[in-house]
């Protein structure tokens, strides 16, 4: 996911009124009785077409239905109430079915992931591997690359032009799932910069991570481990690069989320923004996956 737009929308929403020249985008989504969008101009827009929970006739009856916002804040994705299909639309646009393979019956079995530009969707599955790859620019649903379904998803590049997947090798694919870079390594990077070479690797047990290192996919060289000195009780809960190649970390706090820029050399964390979660059942930021530590009202770190 890409966090540059999130940083901008957070500043617009919390620090100052939106400028007349600035386009209105989605600052975050929240779930009360229905899903709602809170926009960067302060408006709140209901989305009654979006399911909040899987219906009684679904395999996952009563489970919370994912709702996603692309990292650029321009696209929303949800399971619609009329037929349970997973759809995409913009604030003022019409719904478009992402894939008929992603339905309300896949909730708790598949988890959609969305590129920053809202134009590419991948699903992770409860079984090993990934489900479907959909390029919404041309409507193509692609099979798993290189005839194997055992891939693990690492991340999208901030410009949404590349996908980082891992298996017995770490491979960078373009949107057509053509391999552009590959490296045999035991490391598991989870973020890819816009140079398509630099990746970030968390070090430690996920959920309690405060260390990371960089890995160059061209040379295979990994940098030294750096410690990110986050406040007590906070950890690296999301790791990414922004469009300028800076390393960005999001960390759950007692009141919401803190966003930091992290030095690649020293690990020094510079606080960019804090966001206080609204008093609602669920809260989704642009670029979030189907579930983040800060999504639900009551979340316990493992």
Number of C-alpha atoms within 10 A of each C-alpha: 28 29 26 20 20 22 18 14 24 19 19 20 19 16 9 11 12 18 11 8 6 10 10 19 20 30 30 25 23 23 21 13 11 14 20 18 23 17 21 26 20 16 11 15 14 16 17 13 14 23 24 23 19 24 18 10 10 16 15 18 16 13 16 15 22 23 25 26 31 29 26 23 26 20 23 23 25 28 26 22 17 9 10 21 22 26 20 22 18 18 16 8 9 10 16 14 20 24 18 10 14 21 21 29 18 21 22 17 15 21 19 25 25 28 26 28 19 26 20 23 18 21 20 20 18 13 11 11 17 23 23 19 23 21 18 17 9 8 13 14 17 15 15 16 16 10 7 11 16 17 22 19 22 21 26 31 27 28 16 20 18 25 28 26 23 25 17 12 15 23 21 26 20 18 18 16 16 14 16 12 15 18 16 13 16 11 16 20 26 20 27 29 25 19 14 23 16 18 26 25 22 23 18 11 9 12 14 15 17 20 18 22 20 20 22 15 22 12 9 13 11 16 15 13 17 19 18 21 16 18 10 7 10 19 21 22 19 20 24 27 26 21 17 11 14 15 22 24 23 22 21 22 19 11 12 16 20 19 22 23 20 21 15 20 13 13 20 16 20 15 15 14 17 20 16 12 21 13 11 13 13 21 25 24 24 28 25 24 19 19 16 15 18 23 22 16 14 9 10 8 7 6
